[in-house]
């Protein structure tokens, strides 16, 4: 019986050592599990933060793309308006040139009329004094009227071009503020 008691004690002691080892192992695993859970929670929080950041970057990218499209549209519109203004400027220059040629032609015609009037006056000084005055008055009135009309037309075209230029400058300034 003594022997059996020793054996039982020895068995119990051995089993107790196994249980202690098992409990130590269990405690180490439990601590590791807690540590891994904390790590997982931290990673989940980081993942959420990164998702939010990614979404924010996506929104910013979309906004930037929209701004680029807006700038392209604005640039195309500005280029088109500039082309129209250039064409109108060229047309106005051409019209001005034509009007200047007409003025020169009318001035030449006026000189011819005055020369004719002077010749008629020299030939018929006795009988044609009133005819000479009438021809000279008609030539002077024609020249003055055409010069006035031409000047008004050129001024109106110049003012219209200046208005268009100011309008384009204003639109360009406003659009640069809108884009920013």
Secondary structure as GFF3:
##gff-version 3
##sequence-region A 1 180
A	DSSP	alpha_helix	2	123	.	.	.	ID=ss1
A	DSSP	alpha_helix	129	179	.	.	.	ID=ss2
###
